[in-house]
Each structure stands twice: as structure tokens, then as C-alpha cells.
Amino acid sequence: MSRHSFPAFRFLQRLVACLLICLSTAIALPVFAAEQPTELLIGIEPEHNIFDQMQRYRYLASYLSDQLGVKVTLTIMSRYGEVIKRFKSRKLDGAFLTSYTASMGIKDLNLEPIANPVNLNGEFTSQGYLFVRKDSEIRTVQDMAGKRIIFVDPATMEGYLFPLAYLEQHGIRNINKFFTRFDFSGSDASSIFAVLDGRADIGSAKNTVFNNLIHNDPSIRQELDILAQSPRIPEITLCIRNEIDLYLQAKLVNVLLQMDKTAQGRKVLEQFKALRFVKSKKTDFAVIEEMAQDARAAIAEHGK
Amino acid sequence: MNTLSRPLLSMLLAVFFVFAAAPDSQAAKQIGVILTGDVPYYRAMHETFVAELHKRFTGAEKIEIIVQKPFPDPISWSNAARKLIAFDVDLIVSYGSPATQAVLQEKSNIPILYVGLYEPDQAVVTGKNVTGCGFKLPLSSIIRYFRHLKPVNTLGIVFTSAEEDSVRQYKTMAALAAQQNIKTEKIDIGSYADLSKLKTGNTDAVFITGSSLAHLWLKDIVSILKKRRIPTADIFPDDEESGGLINLFHPPLPQGKMAAEMAAQILLNKKIDSIPPYTSRDTELVYNLVEARQLGITIPIDQLIEASRVIK
């Protein structure tokens, strides 16, 4: 019996050992695959007034640090190129990105869009406007020939991709030839002021900034005409690296989506100038890819 | 003197006069210019105009330019126009509206090219031998920039009732201010004594129109207002650093270049009625931070970044 039972015992012993190894490996696997950071470095794309912007985001970062038990640090970025570089070098765990940059990040870096802030007007989307001065006599794309156009930044949907796609749809591919000059203002507000002051004939900018300026100074509305509007796309999206611990990702989403349910959260939202956060999804950005297809030829033509 | 030498002397004298007059007659083309009051803004346009014109006529026909710098008043403008017509120049170039109006009133057949005209489509400068270039300027931007800096309940407007373009600017600005419930105070500068009007009143800010007369005394105007801590905005550049806070203006160089291009076409016998007038909308915005500090005004960063130039 013992001669027969010994190998059986050895077999059982080896099986248990194997199972234990497999189990422990299986348990350990997620730990190796997902990182459990002690700090989350979140990037921000600069707006017109970066001092005001940093102040707003600081309140949010402080709140998230408390709720997550992980220090959330902010860093301001210059532009799209830097976002990609810093995500690639893993010096960024997430970023609040404008629609075009978010779309590229999702596509090129497999970033995960997790939440969108809802602004004080109850909107989480924005759209691009193409506008002129009312007294400019520019009413159609044909009237724009030989004039000066101002874009916001090559990494913006509202301020660059949309106007290019719109012009392409109207048969204008070579903006170098079509316009006497094109410039990048660096911010939506600057684009609007450039057209108001006559430094450019045609401007592009996002509607939220446009409407905000009009809210503060209604006379602006009497001076500008909107000639075209883009589809609506999430204005700001918090995107994070997929490699971040799933538990932390879920917790981050939960904290953001529940902010408006607590007094403390609502206070921070007020300081952040938002009503709440809503869940983001990748399909929201499909329209940007369509616009990019339209604008591709124009971008190739003038090299931006 | 015998009978033979008298006619000989007459002939010699006639030949002498012909040779004396020769430099003028050899100048293939003559341009008469009216540069009101030698205002620096018009002077900058004119310098570019002359440089560009000489580039176009290098080694070709000689261009002679006769410049009149009348004091900004109707009689002086009229005299300047008459002198140029008497010279029988090939082209009269007039800077600003009042000078152009003065030439038009003389009803000569000499082609007229106006330069630096504020909103030419609103000015009465039509005729079969007239063309030129001017600019549009959104005066509403000046109210907006003022209001970003301080509350403006009353806006003073410096203008000259004898200058057509200055009056139009006054009317436009007054209408824009009314739309925003801002009261306006007329400050009509017709003589140096009128500067005393700046010493009273309850204006929060002052807009200086493109009045040539006001720009002759710009330093004094700004100095009086500065003592009262009243900021100024001007639609001419402050190249002589008179101390205005905001300058929103059409840049003079493109205007001078465009004028030279048009003048060259006219001098090369292109029909003037086939040269369409040109209106530029380009602008530059300059903030004077030194003045802002002295006036106790802080210009927000988001406003400063809109400036083409900041004087520090």
C-alpha cells in the first residue's frame, strides 16, 4: 500500500505545488501589469489666462488628492507635441485635454477618456465658430479670398481642424494661396480680439469662449457674424494612461462623478467653475476623425 | 547799345531763362504733396511713399516731389492746394481728409491720390480724377479696452470740428458709447486756448480722434490729462512718445506702400478711374505700461497679450 501510495502522494504534492504557483502567479499578475502610483501627474493644456486656469485646477487637484489618497500634481503643457512626448516618456499619468488633442491621444496612445467637466452653462461640449466682423462684407467662402484668417492653434478642433475641414468642403485646399495671410493666435480669445480689432478678417474659435466674452461684453455680439459652426464635441476630457491601476482608475472616475453629491465636492466644483463631471466615452470623438480626414489634404498642402 | 546788340541781348536773356527753368522742365514727373501740419503719422506714411516710389522709378524718369506742410486750418489747406495746382504738377497726393477736401474744392484736372483717409467710403472724396487708400478702424475696440482697465461712465472725445474725418470719428464714437450707456463729453480743439477745456469736466477716459490740430499739441493734451489721472487712447501711433496709454491704429507703412503703387500707376499714364480705391483694415495695438503705472492702472495680462507692442 505504502509503495503505491507514496508516488500518489508525491503526485498530489506536486499538483498542489503547481496549482499554488499558478494561483500565486495569477494573483500577482495584475500587480505587475498595472502600476500603483504614489503620485498622479496630470497635465493641463493652457488657456487664455493660465494664472486663473492653474488656480481653478489647483482646487480640483487638492480635492482629488484627499479623496484618492494619492498625491495629484498638476503640470501645464505647451502644446500637442509635448502631450504626446510626455505621455510616451511616462512623465504624465493623465491630462485634461481639449477635443482634438484628446482624440489624438486616444488614437495614438490608447489613452482612456474618463470624464468631462460640465461648464456653468450646463454644457460639456463645445463647437467651433468661423466668424467675421459684421461690417466686413464677407458672407461666403468666396468672399474670403485674398483676406487674412486667424486660427487658434494647430492642435485645436474648434480653432483649426474645423475651419480647414469647412474650407475643404467648399473647395478650398490651399490656404496659402487662398488667403493673403494666416496666423495662429495661441488662444480662442485672442482670435476673437484679432477680428474685433481688425488684425484679421476671419477668425476661428470655440463657442464657449466666444459666448463667455459676449456675456461679459454684449457689444461684441453686435460686431461679429458667425458664418459656420462645427458639430459639438466634448470640450475638455480627462484622459489617463491605460496602464494605471484599474482600481485607481475606477476610484478616480467615481470620485469625479460623485463630486456634485457632496457639499465639499460642490464647493470645489464651484471653484473649478463647473457644475459636475460626466462619464466620457471614446465614440464622442469619432467626428473629429472625420474632420481630420477632410482637413488632411489642406494640412499636407501647407505643412502644419 | 546799337540796334544789333539789343535783339541779341534779348535772345541771350531768353536762352538764360529757358536754361534756368530747365531743371523743372527736365523733371519728367512732378508730384505735389500736402502733409498737414507735419503730423508724425502722415510723415511716416509719406517717408515710405517716397522710398517706395523711388524704388519703382530707379534709373528711369526723374520724380520731383514738392511738399506743402500747411497748418491745419481751412485757409492753409486751400492755399497749399492752390500752390500745387499753380505748379501744374502731374499728381497731387493729400494725406488725411481735410487736405483732400481742400484739393477737391479747387476743381482742377490734376489727378488726386488721397492717403491715410479714415473710412474713405464714408468721406465725400469722389470724382473722376480721384482715387486713393485709407483705413477702417473699429473704434468699439477702444471702448472695450478702456472698460477692461477701469469703469467708464463718461468718455471725453477730443476732436476738431473743422476736420471732416475727426468729426466722423467723434460721431461714431459718441454713438458707440451711447449704445453702452456711456456719456460723452465733446472736447472741440480749434486753437491752443481750447486745451483749457481738458482741465475741467468729469471724464473717466479720453479718446483722441485723428485731428491734425490735436496731434500738433498731443504732448500738451496728454500732459494735462495725466495730471488729472485720466487715461487716453489715440488712433494715431505715438511715435514721439507723448504718453498716451492706448494706441490702436492702422500701420503707416503698408499705407505708404499702397500709395506708392497707386501713384506709380498714375504716373505711368494708367487711367485714374481704372485704379480702384483701397481700404485696409489692418491694425496695431500698443499699450504704454510706463504711463499705466503713473496713472495707477494695472493692465491685465490677458489684455497685454493682445498688444502688438508694449512700451515698458
Interface residues (C-beta under 8 A of the other chain):
Chain A: H48 N49 F51 R133 D135 S136 R148 G186 S187 A189 S190 F193 A194 L196 D197 G198 R199 D201 D217 S219 I220 Q222 E223
Chain B: K136 L137 P138 S140 S141 I143 R144 R147 L176 Q179 Q180 L248 R281 D282 T283 E284 L285 I301 D302 I305 E306 S308
